Amino acid sequence: MQADELHDAPEPSAAVPGPTAEAFDPVLEVFKRDIDFTLVEKNLRLSTEERAQQLVNATRFIAQFRPLVAQAGR
């Protein structure tokens, strides 16, 4: 491309703005009714290590029931 061709190139299109925090979505509003935000806030106060430990604990807890579920499905 020549230097003068760069000046004639069309402007890049502007990015399409995404939804904002103020956007109203009736489907999201239905789901928000059932969210306990106190638990969300509690988890956000945890450190990364504490959140990882919670995930490990939950995974171990669920793993205890997998054999029972597999057995019940037979």
Phi, psi and omega in degrees: 000138178277160182299322181288336178289331179297325180288334181271354182292143180293151178294141176297144181291146180290150179294143178281123182292142179273183179293148179260170179296335181275352182297137181261124176234114183299328179293316179295324179298322178296316180291324182296333179301328187261008181265129175272098185291342177294325177289323177298312180298319180300316180292327179290338178282344181286154175284169178300319180295319179294321177295319178297320179295321176299319179295317178298315180297316180295321179296318178296319180298313180295323181298333178295331185265346181302315179298324179293319179293318179296321179293320181291334180281353182279000000 
